Structures are given as C-alpha cells and as structure tokens.
Amino acid sequence: MAKVYKPAPYTPLTSECVHGVPSSLARKLAKWMKSCPTCVITRLAHQLEILQRMIARHGGIFKQKETHPMMHQLVRKEWVTAKLEMQNTIDRLEDLLKDEDMGVEDVAMLKEALQVWEKKRDGLEKVPGVRYADDAEEKEPTKEEKKGARLLMVWLKMVLQKEMSQEEQEEVATPTKSGLHRQRVPVRHQNFLLSTTPPVTSPQKGSCANSQQPSSTTTSTWNPTPATPFEPQQTKRTPPTTPKTPTTPPFVKTQQKVATPKSSIKRPRIDSPPGSPPIPSDHKRVRIADRVTISPKHLNVVNPSPFEPLPRTQITVPHAAHTVAEHRRRRREFHRGKHYVPGAWASRDSSIKANTSFFRVKNKMMEVLVRNDLVAAKGEMETVKQLKLIASHWLVLWWAKHVVPKLDLEKLVEDMGQMEKKEEV
C-alpha cells in the first residue's frame, strides 16, 4: 500500500510535479533537480524507451547509421544525453541515500525512485540492433586455466627480472654522471669514478682509507647491485689480506673490463645534481648511411594501371643532405621561403599523392572515394581482358586467311603418318 504524505512539511519543487517532497530533501534537490526523484526517473526512462523504439524501427543502431545518417546523429546525441543524465541522477540519489542526516521519509522517497530504475534497468541497458548472448556471463575458471595462469605469471616475472638485471648490469658496467647521482654518490667522488686513470693518493690517506675495509678480488661474474666508492661489492670474496701499499678501489678496473655495449635505442635519463652545471646531452646514436636504396615504384603504387607498367628495378643513389635533431631549424623558420631549392626526395609538381588518411573527410565521402577507385581499377582490368580476347581472335583470323591457304594438307598428312610409323618402330 502506497504511503500518504502530509502536505504540511512538504514543498513541491515545480508546478509540473504535484508530488510532495520533504522540506529537508527539497533543499538538497533544488540545486539540480526540478521535480521529485520518482518523476525525474520516470521521465528519463520514458525518453530512453522512445529513443530505443525509434532506433529499432530503423533496423537497429548500425542499420540506422547507413540508411538515415542525419537522423542517426540527432537520435544518438539525444540518446547519449539522456543516458548520461540518468546515470548522474542515479549516482546522486545513491549518494544522498548514504547520508546519515537523511530522515526516514527522505530515505523512503529515494528508495522508491531507485526501485523505478531497477524495474526498467534491464530493458534500458540494451542497445537496439546488437545481439546479446544468453550464456555470456563470466564462468568460473577451471583448474587447468588457473594452472596455466599461474605458470604464465611465473614466466612473466622471470622475464621481467631478467630484463631488469640486464639494465642494472649495463648501468653499473659503464658509470655515468647521472647514474652516480641517482646512486647518491657524493659529487667529490663522481669525477674520481669517471676518470680513466685513478688519482694518486698520499700514503697516510690511503692507509687510513684502506684500513677500514679488507681488500678483495673480483671474479668474472658481476653483481648487479651498484657499489659505492667506499663499499665495493663482488659476488665471490677471498679471505681478507692486509694491504702493504695504498691501493685504489679494485672495482674501477673491473668496471672497465666487464663493460658491455649499450643499446642504441635505450638512452639513460640525464639528471644534473643540484648546485652543479647542467650536463650536455649525448648525440643520438642513429647513423645515416651515405647511400640509400630506393624501392621500385611497383611496390609503392596501389592498384597500378595495366596500361602503364611500373619499373621493378632498385636504384642506389647517394643520400641527400640531412640535419640531426640537435641542429634542427626553429619552428618559425620551418616554412619555405623564396630561395627554397627542392631536395633529392622532393616530389614533382605534377605528382599526385593518394589521400590515404582521409583527414577531415566524412565517412560517407570516404566510402564513395574508395568505391570509385575500386570501380575504376576493376574497369581497367576488364578492358585489358577484352583487348587480349580481341587480339587472340584477330590472330586466329589472320592465320586462317594467310597461312592455311598456303599449306599442303596432303603432304602434311603423309608426314604425320611417317612420324607415327617411326614411333611404332
């Protein structure tokens, strides 16, 4: 049985909605809702049902786009707007329902509005013209699927660990100023590590520095953990021995021996330490060859004309002049001026390039252009077939008119009989 609300503590939001709304709820809804929640949900649901019936009358969402493109744009815009308004309204009502300050009557009215949405939710969520599978719910994975997923995760973890270890080895093998800064190596020791020849230290300082740690020898296996100048780390250590003379940290030589070539694609990030001048970036490792091979035109032309055969030979020519990214021209100087001279790869004035991107071209116009190109190519191929057929007919007529009358058929039959006798013998 529906509840009957007293009109005294209730305030109607607009003249269109005659339902009474509690004053506490009306103050919260007056900013963004002009009717009671139930009327708003009912209105939006009715609007969505009308749009769905209109789309279904035209054959569905995809058929309507092909047959009625202009109407499809208008209906789709109204449909999306109504769905967004419905979803925003539902979200706000659910947020109000979670508010602890809401009264009992306010909660009852909000729940009544949400029940209207729950009843029509299944029908409003479907898109006309889209087929839905009945058994499309997510099923519980089997034991084999779970086992395969676990093995896949283990394999992926091993691959990631291997890639990370290789990158760490590359960074440790060839120390850079940015890498040492990321390892929190003091600035006074960075130049020491980057220098190829170790500096000579005094005996007092060397003995004092080396007395704090035992000397060690390094094997061919390198530990990917980065080392600092005071804590050299190796994978295998020999028993400590007392140094007789001041020595430099042994890992400097090891780093020079185990240095591996870095990839030409991955470039480490360069971070200059605070309080120091910026580090100039290295030049790109991309090298452009002196000569270039130009592919033949038959590989670059789509639907070539059969009446204009394209060359199939490759050409090797000297490479044109180029500019590296570090010396590129400024943006305001990018436009061609009066003294522009076409380069080696400039297209001819009469050349026409196909608009394969269809930038700023409507879908319908794009389909028409593609269809015209395909029809033209098909027409040329049919013309070639007809010409070949005509040439073959003309050759047969010419042979019957000029060659057959000059043949001695009796002698030809005798020669064929003699050839058959020889084959039998």
C-alpha positions in Angstrom: 0.0 0.0 0.0 1.4 3.4 -1.0 2.3 5.9 1.7 0.3 9.1 2.0 2.4 12.1 2.9 1.0 15.0 4.8 1.2 18.3 2.8 2.3 20.5 5.6 6.1 19.7 5.9 6.4 19.1 2.1 7.3 21.5 -0.6 6.6 20.9 -4.3 9.7 21.7 -6.4 7.9 22.8 -9.6 4.3 23.2 -10.9 4.8 20.2 -13.2 5.4 17.8 -10.4 2.4 17.6 -8.0 4.1 15.1 -5.6 5.1 16.5 -2.2 8.7 16.3 -1.2 10.0 16.7 2.4 11.5 20.1 3.0 14.8 18.7 4.1 15.1 16.7 0.9 13.7 19.6 -1.2 16.6 21.9 -0.1 19.1 19.3 -1.3 17.4 18.6 -4.6 16.5 22.2 -5.5 20.0 22.9 -6.8 20.0 20.3 -9.6 16.5 18.7 -9.7 13.3 20.5 -10.6 10.9 17.6 -9.9 10.7 14.8 -7.3 13.1 11.9 -7.8 10.4 9.5 -8.9 9.1 11.8 -11.6 12.7 12.5 -12.9 13.5 8.8 -13.1 10.2 8.1 -14.9 10.6 10.9 -17.3 14.2 9.8 -18.3 13.2 6.2 -18.6 10.2 7.1 -20.9 12.5 9.3 -23.0 15.0 6.4 -23.4 12.3 4.0 -24.3 11.0 6.3 -27.1 14.6 6.7 -28.5 15.1 2.9 -28.4 11.8 2.3 -30.3 12.9 4.9 -32.9 16.2 3.2 -33.4 14.6 -0.3 -33.5 12.1 1.0 -36.1 15.0 1.8 -38.4 16.6 -1.6 -38.1 19.0 -1.0 -35.2 21.9 1.2 -34.4 24.1 0.0 -37.3 21.4 -0.1 -40.0 20.1 3.4 -39.0 23.7 4.8 -39.5 23.7 3.5 -43.1 20.2 4.4 -44.1 19.4 7.5 -42.1 22.8 9.2 -41.3 21.4 12.6 -40.4 18.7 11.2 -38.2 21.2 8.8 -36.7 23.3 11.7 -35.5 20.4 13.5 -33.8 18.9 10.4 -32.2 22.3 9.2 -31.0 23.0 12.7 -29.5 19.7 12.7 -27.6 20.2 9.1 -26.5 23.6 9.7 -25.1 22.5 12.8 -23.3 19.5 11.1 -21.7 21.7 8.1 -20.6 24.3 10.4 -19.0 21.5 12.4 -17.2 20.0 9.1 -16.0 23.3 7.8 -14.7 24.2 11.1 -13.0 20.8 11.2 -11.3 21.1 7.6 -10.1 24.6 8.3 -8.7 23.4 11.5 -6.8 20.4 9.7 -5.4 22.6 6.8 -4.1 25.0 9.3 -2.5 22.0 11.0 -0.8 20.8 7.6 0.4 24.2 7.1 2.1 23.9 10.4 4.0 23.3 9.8 7.7 21.4 13.1 8.1 18.5 11.9 5.9 15.2 11.3 7.6 13.1 8.2 7.3 10.7 9.8 4.9 13.5 11.1 2.7 15.1 7.6 2.6 11.7 6.1 1.6 11.2 8.5 -1.3 14.8 7.9 -2.6 14.3 4.2 -2.4 11.0 4.4 -4.3 12.7 6.4 -7.1 15.6 3.8 -7.3 13.1 1.0 -7.4 11.6 2.5 -10.6 15.1 2.4 -12.1 15.7 -1.2 -11.0 12.5 -2.3 -12.7 13.4 -0.8 -16.1 17.1 -1.2 -15.9 17.5 -4.4 -17.9 15.5 -3.0 -20.8 17.2 0.4 -20.9 20.7 -1.0 -20.9 20.3 -2.9 -24.2 21.2 -1.3 -27.5 18.7 -1.9 -30.3 20.3 -3.9 -33.2 23.1 -5.5 -31.0 22.8 -9.2 -30.5 23.3 -10.4 -26.9 24.4 -13.9 -26.0 22.3 -15.6 -23.3 25.3 -17.5 -21.8 27.7 -14.6 -21.8 28.1 -14.5 -18.1 31.5 -14.9 -16.7 32.2 -18.6 -15.8 34.4 -19.9 -13.0 37.8 -20.8 -14.5 38.7 -24.5 -14.4 41.7 -25.9 -12.7 43.7 -26.2 -15.9 43.0 -22.5 -16.7 44.1 -21.5 -13.2 47.3 -23.6 -13.5 48.1 -22.0 -16.9 47.5 -18.5 -15.5 49.9 -19.2 -12.6 52.6 -20.6 -15.0 52.1 -17.5 -17.2 52.6 -15.2 -14.2 55.7 -17.0 -13.1 57.2 -16.9 -16.6 56.3 -13.2 -16.9 58.0 -12.5 -13.6 61.2 -14.3 -14.7 61.3 -12.3 -17.9 60.9 -9.0 -16.1 63.7 -10.0 -13.6 66.0 -10.9 -16.4 65.4 -7.6 -18.2 65.8 -5.6 -15.0 69.1 -7.4 -14.2 70.5 -6.7 -17.7 69.7 -3.0 -17.4 71.3 -2.8 -14.0 74.4 -4.5 -15.3 74.6 -2.0 -18.2 74.3 0.9 -15.8 76.9 -0.5 -13.3 79.3 -1.5 -16.0 79.6 1.9 -17.5 79.2 4.6 -14.8 77.7 7.9 -15.9 77.3 11.1 -14.0 73.5 10.8 -14.0 73.7 7.2 -12.8 76.1 8.1 -10.0 73.8 10.9 -8.9 70.9 8.5 -8.7 73.0 6.2 -6.6 73.6 9.2 -4.2 77.3 9.1 -4.8 78.9 12.4 -3.5 79.9 14.9 -6.1 83.6 14.9 -5.0 83.8 11.1 -5.8 82.0 11.3 -9.2 85.0 12.7 -11.1 87.1 10.0 -9.5 84.9 7.2 -10.8 84.5 8.7 -14.2 88.3 9.3 -14.8 90.1 6.6 -16.7 93.3 6.8 -14.6 92.9 6.6 -10.8 94.3 9.5 -8.9 97.4 9.1 -6.7 96.7 9.3 -3.0 99.1 10.0 -0.2 100.2 7.0 1.9 98.6 8.5 5.0 95.2 8.9 3.4 95.4 5.7 1.5 96.4 3.6 4.5 93.7 5.3 6.6 91.1 4.6 4.0 92.1 1.1 3.2 92.4 0.1 6.9 88.7 0.4 7.3 87.9 -2.4 4.8 89.7 -5.6 3.6 90.9 -5.8 0.0 89.0 -8.2 -2.3 89.4 -9.8 -5.7 86.7 -9.9 -8.3 85.8 -12.8 -10.5 84.2 -12.7 -14.0 80.7 -12.8 -12.6 79.4 -9.3 -11.8 77.0 -8.4 -9.1 74.2 -6.2 -10.5 74.0 -4.3 -7.2 75.5 -0.8 -7.6 78.6 -0.2 -5.5 79.8 3.0 -3.8 83.4 4.1 -3.7 83.6 3.0 0.0 81.7 -0.3 -0.3 82.8 -2.3 -3.4 80.6 -5.4 -3.8 81.6 -8.6 -5.6 79.9 -11.9 -6.0 82.8 -14.0 -4.6 85.3 -12.9 -2.0 88.7 -14.4 -0.9 90.0 -14.3 2.7 91.0 -10.8 3.6 94.7 -9.9 3.5 96.5 -6.9 4.9 97.4 -4.4 2.2 101.0 -3.3 2.1 100.7 -0.3 -0.2 97.8 2.1 -0.7 95.6 0.9 -3.5 92.5 2.3 -5.2 89.2 0.5 -5.1 89.5 -2.5 -7.3 86.1 -2.3 -8.8 87.2 0.6 -11.2 89.2 -1.9 -13.3 86.5 -4.5 -13.1 84.0 -2.0 -14.4 86.3 -1.2 -17.4 86.8 -4.9 -18.2 83.2 -6.0 -17.9 81.8 -3.1 -19.8 79.2 -4.2 -22.3 77.9 -2.3 -25.4 74.8 -0.4 -24.6 71.7 -0.5 -26.7 71.4 2.3 -29.4 67.7 2.6 -28.6 67.5 3.0 -24.8 69.1 6.2 -23.6 69.5 6.8 -19.8 67.9 9.8 -18.3 70.4 12.6 -17.5 69.9 14.3 -14.2 72.3 17.0 -13.2 73.0 17.1 -9.4 71.8 20.2 -7.5 74.3 23.0 -7.4 76.3 21.8 -10.5 76.2 23.0 -14.1 73.9 21.1 -16.4 75.3 18.1 -18.2 75.2 18.3 -22.0 73.2 15.5 -23.6 75.0 13.0 -25.8 74.4 13.0 -29.5 72.0 10.5 -30.9 73.4 7.1 -31.7 71.5 6.8 -35.0 73.8 6.8 -38.0 72.5 7.6 -41.5 74.2 5.7 -44.4 76.0 7.5 -47.2 74.0 5.7 -49.9 70.3 4.8 -49.9 68.4 2.2 -51.8 65.1 3.4 -53.4 62.4 0.7 -53.7 60.8 0.3 -57.2 57.5 2.1 -57.9 55.5 -1.1 -58.3 55.9 -1.7 -54.5 54.6 1.8 -53.7 51.6 2.2 -56.0 48.2 0.7 -55.1 46.0 -0.6 -57.9 48.5 0.3 -60.7 47.2 0.9 -64.2 47.8 -2.1 -66.5 48.4 0.4 -69.4 51.4 2.0 -67.6 53.9 -0.7 -66.5 55.9 0.5 -63.5 59.7 -0.1 -63.1 60.8 -3.1 -61.0 64.5 -2.3 -60.6 66.0 -0.9 -57.4 68.2 2.2 -57.5 71.1 3.0 -55.2 72.0 6.7 -55.0 73.9 8.9 -52.6 71.9 10.0 -49.6 70.6 13.6 -49.5 71.8 16.1 -47.0 70.2 15.8 -43.7 70.1 17.6 -40.3 70.3 16.0 -37.0 67.7 16.8 -34.3 70.2 18.9 -32.3 70.6 21.3 -35.2 67.0 21.4 -36.4 65.6 24.7 -37.6 63.3 26.7 -35.4 59.5 26.4 -35.8 59.1 29.9 -37.2 61.8 29.1 -39.8 60.0 25.9 -41.0 58.0 27.5 -43.8 59.6 27.6 -47.2 61.0 30.9 -48.4 61.7 32.4 -51.8 65.1 30.8 -52.0 63.8 27.2 -51.5 65.5 24.6 -53.7 63.8 21.2 -54.0 65.9 18.4 -52.4 66.7 14.9 -53.7 63.4 13.4 -52.4 61.1 16.3 -53.4 58.1 15.2 -55.4 57.5 16.5 -58.9 55.0 19.3 -59.4 52.7 17.0 -61.5 52.8 14.1 -59.0 49.5 13.3 -57.2 49.6 11.6 -53.8 46.7 9.4 -52.7 44.8 10.7 -49.7 45.1 7.6 -47.6 44.5 9.3 -44.3 41.2 10.9 -45.3 41.8 13.7 -42.8 38.7 16.0 -42.4 36.7 13.8 -44.8 33.3 12.4 -43.7 32.8 8.7 -43.5 30.3 8.7 -46.3 32.5 10.7 -48.7 35.4 8.4 -47.8 33.4 5.3 -48.8 32.4 7.0 -52.1 36.0 7.8 -52.9 37.3 4.3 -52.1 34.4 2.8 -54.1 35.2 4.9 -57.1 38.8 4.0 -57.1 38.0 0.3 -56.9 35.4 0.5 -59.7 38.0 2.4 -61.9 40.7 -0.3 -61.2 38.2 -3.1 -62.0 37.1 -1.4 -65.2 40.7 -1.1 -66.4 41.3 -4.9 -65.7 38.1 -5.7 -67.7 39.3 -3.6 -70.6 42.7 -5.4 -70.6 40.9 -8.8 -70.7 38.7 -7.7 -73.6 41.8 -6.4 -75.5 43.5 -9.7 -75.0 40.5 -11.6 -76.3 40.2 -9.3 -79.4 43.9 -9.8 -80.1 43.6 -13.6 -79.9 40.6 -13.6 -82.3 42.4 -11.3 -84.7 45.4 -13.7 -84.7 43.2 -16.7 -85.5 41.6 -14.9 -88.4 44.9 -13.8 -89.7 46.3 -17.3 -89.5 43.2 -18.8 -91.3 43.4 -16.1 -94.0 47.1 -16.0 -94.8 48.6 -19.3 -93.5 46.0 -22.0 -94.1 45.7 -21.5 -97.9 49.4 -21.9 -98.4 49.6 -25.3 -96.6 49.7 -28.6 -98.5 47.3 -30.7 -96.4 48.0 -34.0 -98.3 51.8 -33.7 -97.7 51.1 -32.7 -94.1 49.0 -35.9 -93.6 51.8 -38.1 -95.2 54.4 -36.5 -92.9 52.3 -37.2 -89.8 51.8 -40.9 -90.9 55.6 -41.3 -91.4 56.2 -39.9 -87.9 53.7 -42.3 -86.4 55.4 -45.3 -88.1 58.8 -44.2 -86.9 57.4 -44.0 -83.3 56.0 -47.5 -83.6 59.3 -49.0 -84.8 
